[in-house]
Amino acid sequence: MAHITIPRSRREFLARSGAGFGAVALAGMSAQASAEMTSVSAMSPNPLASSATAPNAPAQSTNPVAPKTPHFPATAKRVIFLFMEGGPSQMDLFDPKPMLNKLAGQPIPESFGEVITAMGEMKSPLLASQRKWKQHGESGLWVSDWLPHIAECADDLAVIRSCVADGINHSAGVCQMNSCSILSGRPSLGGWVSYGLGSENENLPAFVVMQDSNSQIVNGPRNWSAGFMPAVYQGTRLSEGSQPIPYLSTPEGFTQQRQVSKLDFLNQLNHQYADRHPEQSELEARIASYELAFRMQSEAPEAIDLSDESEETLELYGINDKKTASYGRLCLLGRRLAQRDVRFIQLYSGAGSKWDSHDHIERNHGDMCQGMDKPVAGLLKDLKRLGMLDDTLVVWGGEFGRTPMSEKGSGRDHNPSGFTMWMAGGGVKGGQTIGATDELGFRATENPQHVRDLHTSILRLLGLDNMQLSYDYQGRPERPTINEGRFCQQLVTG
C-alpha cells in the first residue's frame, strides 16, 4: 500500500488535490483581497502589538477590531458620510453669489489671477445661477430652492463654505476625500476609524459602504481600502437593491451543526498556516471575514430588513417614491446600521460620478438633488427624533465643487479651490456657516479647510488625535492626515 501523507495545512491540501487547481482558487481569493489594499510587509501577528499608536483595547482581547478607548472624550460615536460623487455645485446649493449673476456672460475678471480648470475652460463666460435663495430656520442659513427638505434642517447644519482639495480630476479628488492623498495606497478614513476605535458590534462590520446604483465608483474598492494597514480594517461594501448582503441565509438542508463543524475545521487549518506566516495580513483578514460572515447570519438579516419600519418612516425617507427610493433606502439602512453600532457608514449618491455636470447643470443637478434631498433630510430628522443625532456625526459633500465659469454653455467644470461641505450632529453646533469663498465662489478666502483639516475634525469629534493615531509601516510612523491638519474649533463653538 502506498504511503499517504496527510496535508498539514489547507493550502497544502488544496495544492495536492485536483492537480493543484484548488490552490489556484485560493490564490484567486487572496488576489481579490489584495486588489483592494496595499500588502503589508514585516508586521507582527497582532497589528496592535506593533509600535503603532492607537487607543488601547482591553488587555485580554486579541481581536484587532475590539472596542478601544479614544484619546480623549468624544462627542461622536459614529459617522455617516453622505458622499455626492462627481462634485456638487456650491454656488447653486449653499453659497449664494449675487456678483456671479451680475457678471454672467463675461469672462472671469483678470483680478482673479491665473485660473486653471480640468477641461481648460478658463476663459469661458461666467454662468449665472438660476436658483432662488431663502434664509431658513432661526439661524437664517442660506439654502437654495433645489434643497427644500434639507432646508428644514438648517439649524442642525454647520455649512463649511471654504473647503479646499488638491485633486482636479475625479480619480485624485475622490481618492483624497477618502484617504487625504491624491495618490492611492493609503488607508481610507473609515479604515483609520476602525483601526483607532474598533467596533462595538462583533456581528456586523465596523466600516460599511453602500452606493445608490451598481455603477462603478471612481477608483472602486480602493476608496475603502485599508492601504498598508491589515486588511481587517477595510470597508465592507453592501450591494444595492432589496438584498444588500447576498448569500446570507444558510442553504436549505444545510444544518447549523454541519456549518459550524465545517467552519471550525477550516478555521483550524487556516490558523495553523497563519501562525507560520504572520506577515500575510490578507489571510488573517480572510479568516476574520469568514468568522464575521457566520456571525452576521444571526444579526444582519434583521439589520437590513425594512419590513418592521412604519409607513411614516418609509415616507420620511421617500422610499415609496421612485425618484427618492434608491438613496432613501440607503439612508434608512444607514440609520439602522448606526443603531447597531456600526462605526463608519459611507453612502454614495450618484455612483459613477453622476453629480459631474460639465453641461446641462440644470437638468443634472435638478435630478440629483431631487433624488437626494428628501432622503438626507429624512435621515437627519429620524436621527434627531430617536435621540441619535447627538452622538452621530453626519457629513455631506463631494470630492470638489464646480467653477463659476461655464462649460459647454450650460455646465460647470471641476473646482477644488473653494467648495462646500456640511456637518451635523456628533457635537457640531448647527445653524452656522464656516469660512467663505470670493465673490464668484471660485476660491476659498476665509478660514480655508483643506481635506486634511476636514479629516482632522472628523477624527477629533470621534475622540481621536490625528497626530497620536499612527501605524508603523516600513519603519516610519504613518498618520491619517499625513502629519498635517488642524481641528476647526468653530464646528463646536460656533
WOSUL-V150054 format. One record per residue. RES is the residue in one letter. PSI is psi in degrees with one decimal (* if undefined). Layout:
# WOSUL-V150054
res	psi
RES	PSI
RES	PSI
This chain:
# WOSUL-V150054
res	psi
M	135.4
A	144.4
H	132.9
I	123.4
T	124.8
I	126.1
P	141.1
R	-14.9
S	164.0
R	-39.8
R	-39.4
E	-39.0
F	-44.7
L	-35.8
A	-33.4
R	-29.2
S	151.1
G	38.6
A	25.6
G	0.5
F	-22.6
G	-38.9
A	-33.3
V	-40.3
A	-44.7
L	-38.3
A	-37.2
G	-39.5
M	-42.4
S	-38.8
A	-36.9
Q	-42.5
A	-39.1
S	-28.8
A	-19.3
E	11.0
M	169.2
T	132.1
S	147.9
V	133.0
S	140.9
A	75.9
M	148.1
S	159.5
P	-40.3
N	109.5
P	-28.2
L	-5.1
A	-5.5
S	-170.3
S	12.2
A	146.3
T	113.0
A	160.1
P	154.0
N	136.2
A	163.8
P	136.3
A	-31.3
Q	-6.0
S	137.5
T	4.1
N	118.9
P	-19.2
V	24.6
A	151.0
P	139.4
K	151.1
T	128.7
P	170.1
H	-35.3
F	168.0
P	133.0
A	151.2
T	-17.1
A	140.2
K	-21.3
R	164.2
V	136.8
I	109.8
F	112.1
L	102.9
F	113.8
M	89.6
E	124.8
G	-25.1
G	91.2
P	151.8
S	114.7
Q	-39.7
M	0.3
D	0.0
L	-55.5
F	-2.5
D	79.6
P	139.6
K	88.2
P	-36.0
M	-30.6
L	-44.2
N	-32.9
K	-37.4
L	6.4
A	138.0
G	-12.9
Q	157.9
P	158.9
I	134.2
P	146.4
E	-23.0
S	-16.0
F	-6.2
G	-160.4
E	131.1
V	127.5
I	131.0
T	163.4
A	-39.2
M	10.2
G	28.7
E	39.6
M	-34.7
K	11.4
S	150.4
P	151.7
L	142.3
L	121.7
A	151.0
S	131.4
Q	11.2
R	153.7
K	135.7
W	143.5
K	154.6
Q	141.5
H	153.1
G	179.3
E	-24.8
S	-18.3
G	32.2
L	135.0
W	126.6
V	140.5
S	167.6
D	-5.0
W	-17.7
L	62.1
P	-31.5
H	-44.1
I	-32.4
A	-29.9
E	-15.7
C	18.8
A	-39.2
D	-6.1
D	-7.8
L	136.6
A	103.0
V	117.5
I	104.7
R	-4.2
S	37.6
C	145.6
V	138.1
A	174.2
D	-24.2
G	123.5
I	-11.9
N	169.8
H	-43.0
S	-50.0
A	-39.2
G	-47.0
V	-39.8
C	-45.8
Q	-40.1
M	-23.1
N	-30.6
S	-0.8
C	-1.5
S	144.2
I	-8.9
L	137.9
S	162.4
G	-12.8
R	157.1
P	148.6
S	163.5
L	-42.8
G	-34.9
G	-42.9
W	-39.9
V	-42.1
S	-42.0
Y	-42.0
G	-32.9
L	-17.0
G	-162.7
S	144.5
E	2.5
N	104.8
E	-6.0
N	-1.4
L	154.3
P	151.1
A	-25.3
F	116.0
V	139.8
V	134.4
M	152.6
Q	156.3
D	1.6
S	175.5
N	11.5
S	151.0
Q	121.8
I	141.9
V	130.6
N	-13.2
G	-142.1
P	-14.6
R	-24.6
N	-27.3
W	28.4
S	158.8
A	-2.7
G	-127.4
F	-2.8
M	166.2
P	144.0
A	-16.1
V	-18.0
Y	0.6
Q	161.2
G	156.0
T	119.2
R	126.4
L	143.3
S	157.6
E	167.7
G	-169.4
S	-13.1
Q	80.9
P	-26.8
I	99.5
P	157.2
Y	31.5
L	-30.8
S	147.7
T	134.3
P	148.7
E	135.0
G	0.6
F	102.1
T	156.9
Q	-37.6
Q	-40.9
R	-40.7
Q	-45.3
V	-43.1
S	-43.3
K	-45.3
L	-37.0
D	-41.9
F	-46.3
L	-39.6
N	-39.9
Q	-46.8
L	-42.5
N	-42.1
H	-34.7
Q	-42.6
Y	-42.9
A	-35.6
D	-32.2
R	-16.3
H	67.2
P	-16.2
E	-11.9
Q	87.1
S	-23.3
E	-41.4
L	-41.5
E	-43.2
A	-37.5
R	-42.6
I	-46.4
A	-37.1
S	-37.4
Y	-44.8
E	-41.5
L	-41.8
A	-38.9
F	-42.7
R	-32.8
M	-23.5
Q	-21.5
S	-33.0
E	-36.2
A	-41.3
P	-40.0
E	-34.8
A	-34.7
I	4.1
D	111.8
L	2.9
S	-20.9
D	3.3
E	143.4
S	160.6
E	-34.3
E	-42.6
T	-43.2
L	-39.0
E	-37.2
L	-38.6
Y	-5.0
G	25.1
I	-22.0
N	1.1
D	127.4
K	-35.0
K	-27.7
T	-2.5
A	-41.9
S	-55.6
Y	-28.0
G	-41.0
R	-42.4
L	-43.9
C	-39.4
L	-41.5
L	-37.9
G	-43.1
R	-41.8
R	-38.1
L	-37.5
A	-38.5
Q	-28.2
R	22.9
D	27.8
V	131.7
R	-42.7
F	120.9
I	123.5
Q	123.9
L	111.4
Y	124.1
S	132.6
G	38.0
A	131.5
G	25.2
S	39.7
K	-13.7
W	-7.0
D	117.4
S	71.2
H	-20.1
D	162.7
H	52.1
I	-31.3
E	-45.2
R	-46.2
N	-58.4
H	-31.7
G	-45.2
D	-44.4
M	-41.4
C	-39.9
Q	-36.5
G	-21.8
M	-31.7
D	-55.9
K	-44.3
P	-42.1
V	-44.5
A	-38.8
G	-40.5
L	-47.5
L	-45.3
K	-39.6
D	-45.3
L	-39.3
K	-44.6
R	-21.8
L	-1.6
G	18.5
M	-15.6
L	-25.9
D	-36.6
D	17.0
T	118.5
L	120.0
V	126.4
V	133.4
W	135.5
G	173.3
G	-165.9
E	-22.2
F	-173.8
G	-151.6
R	160.7
T	155.0
P	-23.1
M	153.4
S	158.7
E	131.1
K	22.5
G	-27.1
S	8.0
G	-174.2
R	147.6
D	176.7
H	144.5
N	101.1
P	-0.1
S	-17.7
G	109.6
F	175.9
T	137.3
M	166.9
W	158.0
M	152.3
A	149.1
G	-171.9
G	30.8
G	-4.9
V	136.5
K	117.8
G	177.9
G	33.9
Q	155.9
T	143.4
I	128.3
G	179.5
A	157.8
T	173.0
D	-177.4
E	-18.7
L	-4.4
G	25.1
F	-48.9
R	146.2
A	128.6
T	-18.1
E	124.9
N	56.4
P	139.7
Q	99.4
H	161.3
V	-37.5
R	-36.1
D	-40.8
L	-45.3
H	-39.4
T	-43.0
S	-41.3
I	-46.7
L	-41.6
R	-39.9
L	-25.7
L	0.0
G	14.4
L	133.9
D	123.4
N	-19.7
M	-24.4
Q	-32.3
L	112.1
S	162.7
Y	125.8
D	119.5
Y	117.6
Q	43.7
G	7.8
R	134.4
P	117.2
E	139.3
R	155.8
P	-30.8
T	20.5
I	49.3
N	17.8
E	-175.8
G	136.4
R	147.7
F	134.1
C	97.6
Q	-29.9
Q	-22.8
L	-35.7
V	-17.1
T	-24.2
G	*
